Every structure is written in C-alpha cells, then in structure tokens.
Amino acid sequence: MTVLTTPRPRSRPDLGWLKHPLVLTAALLMVAPFLWMLLTSFKGLPQLLTDPLSILPQPWVFTNWADAWNALPFGRAYANSIYITVLVVAGTLLTTSMAAYGFARIPFKGSTVLFWVFLAMQMVPKQVTLVPFYFLMAKIGWVDSHLALIIPAIMVNPFGVFLARQFIASVPVELEEAAMIDGASRWRIYWTIILPAIRPGLGALGIIVALDAWNNFLLPLVLLNSTDLFTVPLLLSQFQGQFGGMNYGIVMAATALSTVPMLIAFVIGQRQIIESLATSGLGGR
C-alpha cells in the first residue's frame, strides 16, 4: 500500500540579520555630514589650508566656537530666533487646532471643497507669492519687522490644519455627544475634550513647526534689513561671506551653534513625532 506524503515546503533562509547592518549603514550615511561639520569646527586654519580633506583635527582648536560667537551679534540673533519660534509655534498650534476642529466636527455647506482648496495652497511654492507678499507687508508697514515673520506664519499653515484634522478625526465622537448632552458648548468641548485628547499630536506638530520657523531663511532675507533683527540662518550667510573664503572652521562652528537647539528638540520629540504620525490616520484611516 502506497502512502502519499505531502512534501514539506522549503524553509526560507532567515535574512533578518541583514536588517541591523543595513540600518546601521544608512544611519552612518545620514550622520556623516553632521559629524564632518563638528570635526571641521575644531580644525585650525593651517590644517584647513594644507589638508582640507583630513578627518580628525590636528591639533584640536577649541577657540573657533568662541570666535564664531563673538565675530557677529550671534547672541542677538539667537534671541530673535528663539522668541520668533516660540510665538510661531504657540500661535500656529492654536489656530490650526481651531480650524481643524471646524473642518472635522462642524460640517457646513462646502466645507469639503473649502478644505481641499485650503490644502491646495500647500502646493504653491513660496517663491511664487514672494513679490505680492512683500508688497502686502510694505503696505501694512511690516517690512524690517518681526511681525512679517510671525503673524502670516500663525494665520496660514495648511499642513498644520491637515495634520491636526487627522488627530481630531481619531477622537471618538461619543465623547463630544456625551458632553453636548450635558450642555457643553462647542467652545468648551474644544478646550476640555479635543485639546487634551490630541495633546501628543500637537506636540509633534509643534516640533515640526519649530524646525520650519527656526530654519526659515528666505523671508528674513527679503524682509529684514537691520542687523539687530537678523535671525540665526540669516546671520550665518554673513559668516559665509566673512570667513567662508579662508576659515571654514569658524563657519562650521557657527553652523553647529545654529543646529544645537533644534537638534535637542528633535532628539527629545522624535518618538512622539513617529507615534503621533502613525496614529493620526495617515496610514489609511
């Protein structure tokens, strides 16, 4: 009597061990420019002139950082960038969450069309609207003023509204219905239910907005004329013109100083960014 046996499927080779070397290689490739910047900031001028491609400083020069800080009003630019970023983040989180709540929970005629038209503004490059924007700021009297960098950034942020709307859409509607039965108004629901529920998502959005506000270079370049009003990215362009032709050590030190605050903010909030984007509905909700 012949017994039929089902052939066992061939086991696939376990290639899971390849993940770690690939991830490590990709991480090193992304970190390499930052490490190069840090190492170059400790190189002296003779080494930069004779052996610019060397990796390690020989010798280590620690005065570049102090020279970069004192060469131009770096402290003033730091203060300008910090307070502009704080105001933009606080105002943007408020306006985007309010607009997102309206789009997500308060239906009105044409709301869907208006929302997609609003999102379409995100596709228009800033360079296209730069000239009319400058004339508008000049008409208002905000040229050479930080108001031109703060107020428009707070009032218009299509990406922030879209992301906040996704956060709000993940909040159960039953919470609002129960609050309405108890007599809560829309404004109270927004403050006591919606904002606490989407706090992690707003934290991630705040970090994204902070990175954009801190690194903004085009608008300060066009709108600001007084050195006392310069932001950090705008001041770095003066470093490039003053020291870039001969001493890249000071330029790299100044660049490293400009990246420290946002690097710390991103390291602290990177997990929150990933988790909030994963649960915001962008993955198919």
Secondary structure, DSSP 8 states (H G I E B T S, - for coil): ---------------GGGHHHHHHHHHHHHHHHHHHHHHHTT--HHHHHH-TT-SS-SS---HHHHHHHHHTTHHHHHHHHHHHHHHHHHHHHHHHHHHHHHHHH---TTHHHHHHHHHHGGGS-TTTTHHHHHHHHHHHT-TTSTHHHHHHHHH--HHHHHHHHHHHHTS-HHHHHHHHHTT--HHHHIIIIIHHHTHHHHHHHHHHHHHHHHT--HHHHHH---GGG--HHHHHHHHHHHHTTT-HHHHHHHHHHHHHHHHHHHHHHHHHHHHHHHTTTTTT-
